[in-house]
């Protein structure tokens, strides 16, 4: 089976437009031509009759004082031959006064022949025949003779009508050709104005496919659909660019985070192997500590990649959020006691459709941060409130707080404030990243208010519907 080679949009559009214009122009020309032609018949008919009437009048005027002015008749007769009327004038007794054919039969024949040719050419349907019409010449209502007019009947086209008709045809042809040229120009302009942005988009997509994510389609178009296409491509390029940046940062951060414990362990083990250090219990414990840190890091990374793969599958069920929080916080009793932190808990129970395990993870992350970053004898307040279609869970501590410069960064992966790095309780800076991803996938958000050395408040919002 033959598969047709796909045609270019530009060419296809131009061909359709030109064909369409050509049809319209031809139709309009044919209609104009037919209309003028039919009116030209009426006009020619009227002129033929008028010429005969004028001729009769002029001939009758040559009769004065019972005499025919033969010279004048001859002048009129010769003029009439040119106009296609071959005349014969007879007096009332039937005697010949003047005859065009007797005067010059050859000219008469050739004029009639030419008129027949031209008339048949202009209007082939007419099929004109030579007619001889006999008219009475009258003077003051008395018949003074007869005028025989021989012409191509029922009517014919004179020279002036032929010239007019020729001119009209030429004008129509010129209009046709000019319109066609214009339509070709318009077709080319319009089709390339449509195909140009599409080609640009294709070029950009190809470039993006090669990894040039910063490439964008910059042109604006006045066709809505094309604009939407350009916007979508740019959005896609932005997303890819963003993801590429994230990927690079992630790789850099991961290697950075892994390097510290590995280097520490390497130095210590090498020192032991080289006999510089005794493998004391304390040193082995230190190496073990670094190994645990490494392990924690790998587990966290696993979790992070799971949550950030954009396909967090939520196993939603109806849960009493107040009860859930209480059951989680019970597990922190020992830690709170160890640091002598007071927990002020006042919550109600609202039913929410949530993934129990994942939301528990969020509460655990934020609450354990509050304990981690609150010094001994501090206080943590947990509150609930409902506004519009959201439940807000506030976890507020009076701990070390977060600097203004850090506040927008703490949800980024591996971000830790200098203060928290200084604390021994080492997280790796992904708890909040995971928490926000989970809450966002539920249609909610996590906001933070904090003041350095005064404390922080994390507010989790979850939709009630
Ligand atoms: P980490 O494991 O380091 O705690 P998180 O992603 O949970 O990682 O938090 C990121 C950073 O945000 C922390 O390292 C800390 O600097 C800051 N932070 C989070 N919670 C608090 C808090 N309650 N008080 C002060 N700083 C906080």
Boltz pocket constraint, residues with backbone or C-beta under 6 A from the ligand:
constraints:
  - pocket:
      binder: B
      contacts: [[A, 365], [A, 366], [A, 369], [A, 370], [A, 373], [A, 397], [A, 399], [A, 400], [A, 401], [A, 402], [A, 410], [A, 411], [A, 412], [A, 415], [A, 416], [A, 417], [A, 418], [A, 419], [A, 420], [A, 421], [A, 426], [A, 427], [A, 428], [A, 429], [A, 430], [A, 431], [A, 432], [A, 433], [A, 455], [A, 456]]
      max_distance: 6.0
